[in-house]
Amino acid sequence: MELITDEIRTALLANGRRAAQGDDIDPLPVVKLFTPDTSATWLLTEADVDEPDLYFGLRDLGIGCPELAMVSFAELQEFRGATGMVVERDLRFVAHYPLSIYAQQAVAAGHITA
C-alpha cells in the first residue's frame, strides 16, 4: 500500500504553502499513519514546501509522549513496530477536528486517540 498518494501529497503541500506564506492555519489532518503491532501513530497536516518529503503533524511513537513534530518520509518507510511490521495508512480515517484538537486530546490521554 502506498503511504502517501499523489492526492495526499497535493493536500499536504497545499497546507505547507499556506503555512510558508505566514497564514495562521490549524488544518484538519490529511492522513493518519500507524503501525499495526505497536501504538505508533502519525496525523500529518502539511509538507515542507522546500523539502516536500518532510511532513508536519502530531506524532506518537507509543511511549506516552505525543508531540507536534516534523517527520521525514524516509523515517516513516524505515520505521518498524515491535514485531517488525511497517507503517500503514489508515484507509478509514476521516478527520473531524483541526490538528490542535487532536493534539489536546492526545496530551490529555497520553496517546493519539483518533
N, C-alpha and C positions, 0 to 999 in steps of 0.2 A: 504494500500500500504506500502510496506517495504521501509523505508527511505534509509537505507544503505544495499544494497545487498552484497552477498559474493564477487561478481565481483568488485563492487565499493570498498569494504573494502580492497581487494587484491591490487588494484591500489593505494589506499591511503597509505597503508603500504609500498608499493614499493617506493613511493616518500619519505615517512618518513625515510626509511632505507638509502636512498641516502643522505638525509639531515643530518641524525645522523652520517654518515661516513665523514661528512665535505664537501661533494660536494656542490658547489655553484649552486643551482638549482633555476629555475624560471619556474615551471611546468605549464602546462595547468590545469585549474580547472577540477577536476574529476566529480564533481556533483554540481548541483545547487538545493538548497532547498529554500522554500519560504512559507509565509503564504498568503492564498488567500484573506483574509479580511484586510490585512494591507500591508505595503510595506517592511516588514522584509524579508531580503534575505541573503543567505549564499552561497558563492562559495568556496568549500573545495578542497584543493590540497593534503593534506597529513595527515597521522595518526601518533601519537607519538608511537614509537616502544616499549617504556617501559610501556605506558598506552594507548593501542590501541583504547580506547573509547574517547580519546581526539583528536580532529581534528584541523588542522590549515587552515586558509583561510581568505577570505575577508568577513566581516560581516557588515550588515547594518540593524539596528533594526528599521529603519523607522523614525529616528529622525534627519536626516541630517548629521550624523557623521559616514560615512563608515570608517572601520578600519581593519587592518590586526590583527588577534587575534586568540586565541585558544577558542574552544567551546567543551563542553562535550556532549556526546550522550544523557545523562540523561537530560541536559538542553534543547536540541532540542526536546526531547519527551514530556517535560513538558510545553514548550513554547506555548502560546495561543495568537492568534491575537485579534483584537478589539472586535469581536463578539464571541470569544471562539473557533475559528477554529484552528485546529492543523497544524503543519508544514507538507508540502508535498514536494515530489521530482518533479522537472520539467522534465517530460519524454521527452520533445522535445529539451532540452538544448544540444547544441554541442559547446564545447569551440573552439574558433578560435584564441585566443591570450593567452600568458602566464599571470599568475596572476598579475604581475606588471603592465601590460597594463590596465587590468580591474580596478586595484586599482587607477591608474592615472585618468582614466575616471570617476570613482566614486567620487573621491575627487573633481574634476572639476565640476561635476554635482550635488554633494551633496547627491547622492544615486547611488546604483549599477544600471547600465544601460543594463546589459546583459539579 
